[in-house]
Amino acid sequence: MALEKNLESKKTLIKKPFTDTDSPTTFQAIGIIRGQYFPSQDNPREGIVVTESGTTLSAHLRQSAQKQCAGHPEKITESQVWSCYPRQIEEAPWLKLTLKNIRSPQTIREHINFFLIRGVIVNQDLTANTFEIEIRRNLQPSKNGKQWNKFKPFTLNIVGSLPSDSINQFWELACSLDGYNLVLEDSHLVSANFVESDDVALPEPTSTPTPKAPLVKQANSSVKKDRLTIQAHTPKNIDLGDSEMTTAGKLELTIKINSFPEDVRTVENGWKHFELDCDGVIASITVKPKIFKKLEDAVANYPMWVAAIAGKMGSRTKDGFVLENASITTFERKPKESSQESVTTKV
Protein backbone atom coordinates (compact mmCIF):
# COMPACT_ATOMS: atom_id res chain seq x y z
CA MET A 1 0.00 0.00 0.00
CA ALA A 2 1.10 3.56 -0.54
CA LEU A 3 1.66 6.14 2.16
CA GLU A 4 0.44 9.67 1.63
CA LYS A 5 2.33 12.55 3.23
CA ASN A 6 0.76 16.00 3.24
CA LEU A 7 -2.27 14.62 1.41
CA GLU A 8 -4.02 17.55 -0.21
CA SER A 9 -7.49 16.01 -0.46
CA LYS A 10 -9.21 12.72 0.36
CA LYS A 11 -11.64 13.08 -2.51
CA THR A 12 -11.13 13.73 -6.17
CA LEU A 13 -12.26 16.99 -7.74
CA ILE A 14 -12.59 15.43 -11.19
CA LYS A 15 -15.94 14.01 -12.26
CA LYS A 16 -15.46 10.65 -13.92
CA PRO A 17 -17.52 7.69 -15.17
CA PHE A 18 -15.53 5.12 -13.17
CA THR A 19 -15.89 3.67 -9.69
CA ASP A 20 -13.88 5.56 -7.07
CA THR A 21 -10.73 3.78 -5.94
CA ASP A 22 -10.14 2.60 -2.37
CA SER A 23 -7.15 4.87 -1.85
CA PRO A 24 -6.61 8.45 -3.05
CA THR A 25 -3.23 7.36 -4.37
CA THR A 26 -4.35 4.34 -6.38
CA PHE A 27 -2.57 4.25 -9.74
CA GLN A 28 -4.89 4.16 -12.73
CA ALA A 29 -5.00 4.79 -16.49
CA ILE A 30 -8.35 4.17 -18.18
CA GLY A 31 -10.49 5.89 -20.81
CA ILE A 32 -13.68 5.90 -22.86
CA ILE A 33 -13.65 6.18 -26.65
CA ARG A 34 -16.08 5.68 -29.51
CA GLY A 35 -14.66 3.82 -32.48
CA GLN A 36 -14.71 0.78 -34.70
CA TYR A 37 -12.40 -2.17 -34.14
CA PHE A 38 -10.80 -3.92 -37.11
CA PRO A 39 -9.20 -7.28 -36.24
CA SER A 40 -6.09 -8.44 -38.04
CA GLN A 41 -6.10 -11.44 -40.33
CA ASP A 42 -3.76 -13.46 -38.12
CA ASN A 43 -5.18 -12.70 -34.66
CA PRO A 44 -8.75 -11.46 -34.03
CA ARG A 45 -7.68 -9.94 -30.72
CA GLU A 46 -5.00 -7.75 -32.32
CA GLY A 47 -5.84 -5.02 -34.81
CA ILE A 48 -6.64 -1.34 -35.08
CA VAL A 49 -9.39 0.93 -33.81
CA VAL A 50 -10.59 3.92 -35.84
CA THR A 51 -12.06 6.60 -33.58
CA GLU A 52 -15.05 8.75 -34.49
CA SER A 53 -12.62 11.57 -35.34
CA GLY A 54 -10.84 9.33 -37.88
CA THR A 55 -7.69 8.59 -35.87
CA THR A 56 -6.26 5.08 -36.38
CA LEU A 57 -4.59 3.47 -33.35
CA SER A 58 -3.15 0.04 -32.63
CA ALA A 59 -5.53 -1.96 -30.45
CA HIS A 60 -5.73 -5.16 -28.41
CA LEU A 61 -9.11 -6.76 -27.67
CA ARG A 62 -9.28 -8.16 -24.14
CA GLN A 63 -10.98 -11.48 -23.55
CA SER A 64 -13.85 -9.72 -21.74
CA ALA A 65 -14.55 -7.58 -24.81
CA GLN A 66 -14.20 -10.57 -27.12
CA LYS A 67 -16.87 -12.42 -25.12
CA GLN A 68 -19.22 -9.44 -25.48
CA CYS A 69 -18.80 -9.62 -29.26
CA ALA A 70 -19.21 -13.40 -29.49
CA GLY A 71 -22.40 -14.16 -31.42
CA HIS A 72 -22.93 -10.46 -32.16
CA PRO A 73 -20.98 -9.67 -35.36
CA GLU A 74 -22.59 -6.23 -35.55
CA LYS A 75 -20.55 -5.21 -32.52
CA ILE A 76 -17.41 -5.56 -34.62
CA THR A 77 -18.81 -4.19 -37.89
CA GLU A 78 -20.21 -1.05 -36.22
CA SER A 79 -18.78 1.76 -34.13
CA GLN A 80 -18.98 1.12 -30.37
CA VAL A 81 -18.23 2.90 -27.10
CA TRP A 82 -15.29 1.17 -25.44
CA SER A 83 -13.60 1.27 -22.04
CA CYS A 84 -9.88 1.09 -22.75
CA TYR A 85 -6.41 1.20 -21.25
CA PRO A 86 -3.81 3.46 -22.93
CA ARG A 87 -0.15 2.46 -23.32
CA GLN A 88 2.78 4.22 -24.96
CA ILE A 89 4.48 2.15 -27.68
CA GLU A 90 7.81 2.47 -29.46
CA GLU A 91 6.58 3.07 -33.01
CA ALA A 92 4.10 5.38 -34.71
CA PRO A 93 1.40 6.21 -33.77
CA TRP A 94 3.08 5.94 -30.32
CA LEU A 95 -0.15 5.03 -28.51
CA LYS A 96 -1.95 1.67 -28.23
CA LEU A 97 -5.34 0.99 -26.66
CA THR A 98 -6.40 -2.20 -24.91
CA LEU A 99 -10.18 -2.45 -25.38
CA LYS A 100 -11.64 -3.68 -22.09
CA ASN A 101 -15.38 -3.85 -22.80
CA ILE A 102 -18.29 -2.20 -24.61
CA ARG A 103 -20.19 0.51 -22.73
CA SER A 104 -23.69 1.84 -23.23
CA PRO A 105 -23.53 5.16 -25.14
CA GLN A 106 -26.75 6.35 -23.48
CA THR A 107 -25.35 6.17 -19.95
CA ILE A 108 -21.86 7.43 -20.71
CA ARG A 109 -22.37 9.89 -23.57
CA GLU A 110 -20.86 12.93 -21.84
CA HIS A 111 -17.67 11.03 -20.99
CA ILE A 112 -16.76 9.77 -24.46
CA ASN A 113 -13.15 10.66 -25.29
CA PHE A 114 -12.36 10.94 -21.56
CA PHE A 115 -9.21 9.49 -19.98
CA LEU A 116 -8.55 9.32 -16.24
CA ILE A 117 -4.87 9.00 -15.35
CA ARG A 118 -3.58 8.78 -11.77
CA GLY A 119 0.11 8.54 -11.03
CA VAL A 120 3.40 10.20 -10.17
CA ILE A 121 4.94 12.92 -12.34
CA VAL A 122 8.44 11.80 -13.33
CA ASN A 123 9.47 14.26 -16.05
CA GLN A 124 8.50 17.72 -17.31
CA ASP A 125 9.46 19.60 -20.45
CA LEU A 126 8.25 23.14 -19.86
CA THR A 127 9.50 24.31 -23.24
CA ALA A 128 7.61 21.64 -25.17
CA ASN A 129 4.58 21.93 -22.87
CA THR A 130 4.60 18.20 -22.11
CA PHE A 131 5.20 15.97 -19.11
CA GLU A 132 5.33 12.28 -18.22
CA ILE A 133 3.27 10.50 -15.58
CA GLU A 134 4.22 7.06 -14.27
CA ILE A 135 1.64 4.39 -13.45
CA ARG A 136 2.84 1.74 -11.00
CA ARG A 137 1.52 -1.48 -9.52
CA ASN A 138 -1.07 -1.06 -6.75
CA LEU A 139 -0.99 -4.52 -5.15
CA GLN A 140 1.90 -6.02 -3.22
CA PRO A 141 3.89 -8.70 -5.01
CA SER A 142 3.65 -12.33 -3.96
CA LYS A 143 6.32 -13.72 -1.64
CA ASN A 144 8.19 -15.35 -4.49
CA GLY A 145 8.09 -12.10 -6.44
CA LYS A 146 6.75 -13.67 -9.61
CA GLN A 147 3.73 -11.38 -9.82
CA TRP A 148 6.03 -8.49 -10.70
CA ASN A 149 6.42 -10.07 -14.11
CA LYS A 150 2.72 -9.47 -14.80
CA PHE A 151 2.93 -5.71 -14.43
CA LYS A 152 5.76 -3.27 -14.86
CA PRO A 153 5.56 0.49 -14.31
CA PHE A 154 4.97 2.49 -17.47
CA THR A 155 4.76 6.16 -18.38
CA LEU A 156 2.34 8.14 -20.49
CA ASN A 157 3.28 11.32 -22.32
CA ILE A 158 0.77 14.14 -21.72
CA VAL A 159 0.43 17.35 -23.72
CA GLY A 160 -0.22 20.20 -21.30
CA SER A 161 1.35 21.88 -18.29
CA LEU A 162 1.47 21.42 -14.52
CA PRO A 163 3.28 23.56 -11.91
CA SER A 164 7.05 23.45 -12.41
CA ASP A 165 7.59 21.69 -9.06
CA SER A 166 5.32 18.71 -9.84
CA ILE A 167 8.08 16.07 -10.08
CA ASN A 168 7.46 13.19 -7.59
CA GLN A 169 3.97 14.47 -6.82
CA PHE A 170 0.88 12.28 -7.19
CA TRP A 171 -1.68 13.82 -9.58
CA GLU A 172 -5.07 12.89 -10.93
CA LEU A 173 -5.54 13.99 -14.54
CA ALA A 174 -8.51 14.29 -16.87
CA CYS A 175 -7.35 14.04 -20.47
CA SER A 176 -8.86 13.89 -23.94
CA LEU A 177 -7.57 12.03 -26.99
CA ASP A 178 -6.61 14.47 -29.73
CA GLY A 179 -5.16 12.62 -32.68
CA TYR A 180 -2.40 10.44 -31.25
CA ASN A 181 -1.94 12.55 -28.11
CA LEU A 182 -3.40 12.58 -24.61
CA VAL A 183 -4.16 16.24 -23.92
CA LEU A 184 -4.60 17.60 -20.40
CA GLU A 185 -8.07 19.03 -19.71
CA ASP A 186 -8.16 19.14 -15.90
CA SER A 187 -5.82 18.23 -13.04
CA HIS A 188 -5.96 17.67 -9.30
CA LEU A 189 -3.00 17.42 -6.92
CA VAL A 190 -3.56 14.42 -4.65
CA SER A 191 -0.26 14.24 -2.74
CA ALA A 192 2.52 16.82 -2.80
CA ASN A 193 5.03 14.43 -1.18
CA PHE A 194 4.33 10.93 -2.38
CA VAL A 195 6.41 7.97 -1.20
CA GLU A 196 5.81 4.24 -1.23
CA SER A 197 6.01 2.19 1.95
CA ASP A 198 9.08 0.09 2.61
CA ASP A 199 7.10 -3.17 2.72
CA VAL A 200 6.50 -3.04 -1.03
CA ALA A 201 9.56 -4.15 -2.97
CA LEU A 202 10.09 -2.12 -6.10
CA PRO A 203 10.66 -4.06 -9.32
CA GLU A 204 14.20 -4.26 -10.57
CA PRO A 205 14.97 -1.94 -13.47
CA THR A 206 14.69 -3.54 -16.88
CA SER A 207 17.16 -3.18 -19.72
CA THR A 208 14.42 -1.85 -21.99
CA PRO A 209 13.14 1.61 -20.93
CA THR A 210 9.47 2.53 -21.14
CA PRO A 211 8.82 3.86 -24.66
CA LYS A 212 8.24 7.59 -24.89
CA ALA A 213 6.58 9.56 -27.62
CA PRO A 214 8.88 12.14 -29.22
CA LEU A 215 8.61 15.57 -27.60
CA VAL A 216 8.07 18.35 -30.11
CA LYS A 217 9.25 21.70 -28.78
CA GLN A 218 7.18 24.82 -29.34
CA ALA A 219 8.50 28.33 -29.73
CA ASN A 220 6.11 29.96 -27.22
CA SER A 221 6.27 28.16 -23.87
CA SER A 222 3.49 30.35 -22.43
CA VAL A 223 0.85 28.48 -24.40
CA LYS A 224 -0.96 26.10 -22.05
CA LYS A 225 -1.65 23.40 -24.62
CA ASP A 226 -0.07 22.39 -27.88
CA ARG A 227 -2.28 19.78 -29.54
CA LEU A 228 0.27 17.80 -31.50
CA THR A 229 -0.51 15.47 -34.34
CA ILE A 230 2.43 13.12 -34.82
CA GLN A 231 2.16 11.52 -38.24
CA ALA A 232 5.60 9.91 -38.59
CA HIS A 233 8.97 9.72 -36.89
CA THR A 234 12.43 9.14 -38.27
CA PRO A 235 15.18 8.47 -35.67
CA LYS A 236 17.93 11.06 -35.65
CA ASN A 237 21.53 10.38 -36.63
CA ILE A 238 20.63 7.32 -38.70
CA ASP A 239 21.70 7.15 -42.32
CA LEU A 240 18.99 5.21 -44.11
CA GLY A 241 21.42 4.55 -46.93
CA ASP A 242 23.92 2.68 -44.74
CA SER A 243 24.07 -0.77 -46.32
CA GLU A 244 25.69 -2.24 -43.19
CA MET A 245 22.64 -1.63 -41.01
CA THR A 246 20.57 -4.70 -40.26
CA THR A 247 17.03 -5.08 -38.95
CA ALA A 248 16.49 -7.38 -35.98
CA GLY A 249 12.71 -7.47 -36.29
CA LYS A 250 9.73 -6.39 -38.33
CA LEU A 251 7.89 -3.17 -37.54
CA GLU A 252 4.14 -3.30 -38.15
CA LEU A 253 2.70 -0.09 -39.63
CA THR A 254 -0.69 1.28 -40.60
CA ILE A 255 -0.92 4.09 -43.17
CA LYS A 256 -4.17 6.02 -43.69
CA ILE A 257 -5.17 7.61 -47.00
CA ASN A 258 -8.32 9.33 -48.23
CA SER A 259 -7.37 9.85 -51.87
CA PHE A 260 -6.53 7.43 -54.66
CA PRO A 261 -2.79 6.70 -55.11
CA GLU A 262 -1.04 8.31 -58.05
CA ASP A 263 0.98 6.45 -60.69
CA VAL A 264 -0.37 2.96 -60.03
CA ARG A 265 1.50 0.35 -62.10
CA THR A 266 0.59 -3.21 -62.99
CA VAL A 267 3.51 -5.57 -62.37
CA GLU A 268 4.11 -9.33 -62.52
CA ASN A 269 1.02 -11.56 -62.18
CA GLY A 270 -1.24 -8.52 -62.40
CA TRP A 271 -0.27 -7.20 -58.96
CA LYS A 272 -0.63 -3.46 -58.39
CA HIS A 273 2.29 -1.33 -57.28
CA PHE A 274 2.11 2.22 -55.92
CA GLU A 275 3.98 4.50 -53.56
CA LEU A 276 2.81 6.72 -50.70
CA ASP A 277 4.62 9.78 -49.36
CA CYS A 278 4.55 9.62 -45.54
CA ASP A 279 6.00 12.96 -44.46
CA GLY A 280 8.89 12.62 -46.91
CA VAL A 281 9.42 8.89 -46.36
CA ILE A 282 8.25 6.83 -49.36
CA ALA A 283 6.38 3.59 -48.64
CA SER A 284 6.57 1.21 -51.61
CA ILE A 285 3.51 -1.08 -51.73
CA THR A 286 2.58 -4.03 -53.96
CA VAL A 287 -0.73 -5.88 -53.50
CA LYS A 288 -2.87 -8.46 -55.25
CA PRO A 289 -5.48 -7.16 -57.73
CA LYS A 290 -8.40 -8.22 -55.53
CA ILE A 291 -6.95 -6.27 -52.61
CA PHE A 292 -6.33 -3.16 -54.71
CA LYS A 293 -9.88 -3.37 -56.06
CA LYS A 294 -11.12 -2.35 -52.61
CA LEU A 295 -9.62 1.08 -53.19
CA GLU A 296 -11.24 1.30 -56.62
CA ASP A 297 -14.61 0.31 -55.15
CA ALA A 298 -14.31 2.94 -52.42
CA VAL A 299 -13.63 5.67 -54.99
CA ALA A 300 -16.54 4.53 -57.15
CA ASN A 301 -19.14 4.10 -54.41
CA TYR A 302 -18.45 6.67 -51.70
CA PRO A 303 -17.98 10.45 -51.81
CA MET A 304 -15.89 10.28 -48.61
CA TRP A 305 -13.79 7.31 -47.57
CA VAL A 306 -10.68 6.29 -45.68
CA ALA A 307 -8.37 3.34 -46.30
CA ALA A 308 -6.05 1.81 -43.70
CA ILE A 309 -3.09 0.07 -45.37
CA ALA A 310 -1.35 -2.21 -42.86
CA GLY A 311 1.81 -4.27 -43.22
CA LYS A 312 5.34 -4.87 -41.99
CA MET A 313 8.28 -2.61 -42.66
CA GLY A 314 10.56 -4.50 -45.02
CA SER A 315 13.78 -3.66 -46.80
CA ARG A 316 15.00 -0.09 -47.10
CA THR A 317 14.88 1.76 -50.40
CA LYS A 318 16.61 4.92 -51.54
CA ASP A 319 13.75 7.14 -50.33
CA GLY A 320 12.06 4.98 -47.69
CA PHE A 321 11.04 1.36 -47.28
CA VAL A 322 8.97 -1.52 -48.68
CA LEU A 323 5.69 -2.29 -46.89
CA GLU A 324 5.47 -6.08 -46.93
CA ASN A 325 2.35 -8.30 -46.78
CA ALA A 326 0.14 -5.24 -47.13
CA SER A 327 -3.59 -5.51 -46.48
CA ILE A 328 -6.20 -2.83 -47.11
CA THR A 329 -9.28 -1.98 -45.05
CA THR A 330 -11.66 0.63 -46.44
CA PHE A 331 -14.68 2.26 -44.88
CA GLU A 332 -17.03 5.09 -45.70
CA ARG A 333 -16.61 8.41 -43.94
CA LYS A 334 -19.91 9.75 -42.69
CA PRO A 335 -20.66 13.46 -42.28
CA LYS A 336 -19.68 14.91 -38.91
CA GLU A 337 -23.24 14.94 -37.64
CA SER A 338 -23.25 11.16 -37.79
CA SER A 339 -21.04 9.37 -35.25
CA GLN A 340 -21.31 6.00 -36.98
CA GLU A 341 -18.75 4.75 -39.47
CA SER A 342 -19.68 1.78 -41.60
CA VAL A 343 -17.17 -0.74 -42.87
CA THR A 344 -17.25 -1.43 -46.58
CA THR A 345 -14.47 -3.96 -46.93
CA LYS A 346 -11.96 -5.71 -44.72
CA VAL A 347 -9.10 -7.73 -46.15
N, C-alpha and C positions, 0 to 999 in steps of 0.2 A: 504494500500500500504506500501511497505517497504522503509525505508530510507537507503541510502548508504553513509557511511562516509569513506573518503579516498579510493574511488573507484579506483581500479587498472586499469581497462580497461572497455570501453563501449561496446566492441565487444568481442565475444568469439574467442579463438584461436583454438578451437577444431572443426574439420570438422564433420558434422553430417547430417543424412538424414531426419531431422525434421525441421519444420518451426521455425524460430527464435522467441523467446518470446518477449513480449512488453518491459519488464524490464530486465536489466542484472541480477537482483536478484530474478527472478521468480523460485519458487521451481518446480522441475520436476524429474520424474523417469520413463523412458520409454526405451524399447529395441526392437531389431529385432532378431528373431530366425528362424531357419528352423526346423520343426519337424512335427510329426503326432499326432493328437489329438484323444484320446480314451475316449468316453463318458462313464459314469457309467450306470449301469442298472437302477438305481432309478431316476436319474436326468441327462438329456442329456447335461446340461450346466455345470455339475461338472464331472471331470474325471482326466486323466493324459495326459501329453504330453511327447513324447519320441523324444529327439532332434537327429539331424543327427549324433552326436557323441555317441549316445546310452544312454544318461542320462535320467532318468525318474523323472519327477517333477509333483507335484500336479498342477492342472490347473482349471481355471474357464473361461467359454466361455461367453463373453459379448453378449448382445442382438444384437449389430451391426454385430458381427462375425457370430452369429447364422443366421441372415437374409441373409448374403452372402452365407451360406451353404445350405439354403432352396432350394430344388429342384435340388441341385447339390451334390448328395451323394459322388461323387468322391473327393470332397473337404475334406471330412472326412476320406475316405479310402485311401488317398494318403498324402504324406508329403507336407506341405505348408510352405510359408514364412509368419510369423505372426508379427504384431506389438503387444507388450505386456507390461504390467505393473508388475514389480517385487515387492513382499512383503515378509518380513521375517515371518515365522510361528513357532509355539512352538514345533513341532515334526519333526523328520526326514522326508524328507531331508532338512528341515529348510528353504526352499525357495518355494514360490508358484507364478505362473504366471497367470495373467489375460489376456486372449487373446482378443485383441481389434478388429482387423480386419486382413484380408489376404492382403498381399502386392505382387506386381509383382516382381518375382525374377530377371527379366531382368533389371529393373530400380534401383534395390537396392542391387545387388549382392555383391558389395564390403563392404556393411555395415551389412551383416548377422553376427550374434553373437556380435552385438554392443549394448551397453547400455549407455545411457546418464543420468547422475545423477547430480542434482543441489540442493545443500542444505548447511546446517551449520554443521560443524564438532563438535560433542558433546563428543567424547571419542576417545582416542588413546591408543593402547598397543604396545609400541615400541619393546618390547621383542618378542611378538608374530607376529609382522609385520602386524597388522591389525588396523583398525579404524572404527568408526561408524559415519555415516552422517544422519542427521535428515531432513526429508521432511515435510514441514508444509503447511497449507492452504494459498493460494494466495489471494482469495477474502475475502472481509469483511463479517462478519456474518450479518444476518438480525437483525432488531431491537429487535425482540423477542428472538433472540439467538438460535433458533431451528436449524438453518443450521449447527451449530457446530456438531450436532449429525451425520451429513452425512460424515464428514471427521475429522479424528483425526490425529495428527502428528504421524509419524512412523519413525523408523530408519532402515537402511540397513547396514549390516556388510560387509566391503570391505577388501580384502586381498591385501596388498601393504603398501606403506609408504608415508607420507607427512611430511613437516617440523614439528619439535617437538612443535612449537608454534601455531599450526593450530586450536586449540580449539576456538570456537565462530567465526571462519572465514567462509565466504561464498565461496565455491569452486564449480567449474564445473569439473566433472569427466567423462572420457571415460573408460568404463570397458568392459571386455569380460566375458562370462560365461564359466567357466572351472569346469566341474563336477557340484557340488552343490554350487559353490562359484562364487561371483562376484570379478574379479581380475582387479586391477588398471592397465590401459595401458597408460593413459595420464591424465594430470591434469592442471587446470588453476585457479589461485587465482582471484576471482572476487572482493571481498571486504574483506580487512584486519580487519575492525572494523564494523561488521554488527549488526545493532539494528533494531527493529521493531518500527513503530510509535506508539504513545500513543493512537491513535484513533481506533486501532484494539485491541479488547479485546481478550486476550489469553484464550484458553479453560481451564477449571478447570482440575486439574490432576485426572486421573482415578485410581481406585484401582488396575487395572490390568496393569502392565508395558508392554511396547512394547517388543515382544519376540526377543531374541537375539540368534544368532547361537553361539555354544560353541567356545571359543577361544583356539586354540591349540598352545602352546608356542613352539618356535624353539630354538635350542641351540645357533645358530649363528645369532645375531640380525643385522649383517651387510648385510645380504642378502636382496635385495630389495623386492623380491616376494617369497612367499611360497605358491605354488598352492596346496591347501589342497583338499582332497577328503574325505568328512565325510560320512561314510557308516552307522554308528549307534551311538547311544548315550544312556548311562545308567546313570541316575542321581546319584550323589555321596551321600554317607551316607544313603543309603536306603537299608535295608535288604529285598531282594526279598522273603525270607522265612518267614517273619513276618506275621503270620496268622491273626493278628488284623488289618492289613491294608485293607482299602476298596477303591474301585474305584468309583468315582463320575460320570464318563462318559466313553464313548468308544472311543478309539484312532484308527483312520483309518490308515492303513499301506499298502505300496506296496513294495514287495520284488522281485528283479530281479534275474533270474538264466539263465545260458546258457549251463547247463549240466543236464542230467537226474538225478532225486533224487535217492539216494541209499536206500536200504532196504524198498521198498514199500510193504505194507501189505494190504491184502483185509480183511475188517472188516464187520460188520453187514450190511445186505442189499446190499452187493457188493461194498460198498463205499471203496475208496482208502485212506490209511493213510500213511503219510511220514513226515519226519522232516527235517528242514533246519537249518544249523548253520550260524547265522548272527553275525559274530564277537564275537563268544563265547556265544551268547544268542540263545537258541534253540526255533524255531517256530514250533509248532506241528499243522499239517494241515490235515484235512479230507475232501474229496470232493466226489461228485457223480461220477460214472464211466464215464458218457458222458463228464464231465468236464475234468477229468484226461486224457481222450483219446486225448485231444488236445495236450498234451505234447508228447504222443506216436506218434501222426501224425507228429509233428514237427521234432522229431528225425528221423522218417522214410523218410521224404520227403525233408528235407533241410540240407545241410552240415553245415550251420551256422544259428543259431536262438537265439531268446531271448524270455523269458516268463516273464510277469509281473503278480505276484500273489498278489491280493488285498483282504483285509478283515479288520475286526475290532479286536483289541486286546482284547482277552477274559480273562479267568481265568489264574492265575499264575500257573506254574508248578515248579518242583524242579530246572530245568535248564533254564527256560524261560517262555513261555506263549503259550496259544492256539490262533490260528488265526481263528476267527469265520466267517461264511458266506463267505468263500473264493471263489473268482472267478479267472479265468485264462485267460489271453490274450496272444496269441503267435503271433510272426511275424518273417519273414525271415530277416536275416542280410545280406545285400548286401556288396560286396567288397567296400573298401574305395573309389575307383574311382567313384562309383555311389552314389549320394546323396539321392536317393530315397529308402525308406523302405516300403515294401508292407505287408499289414496285411494278415495273413492267417486265423486267427480265433479270434472272440471276443465273450466272454461269458457274 
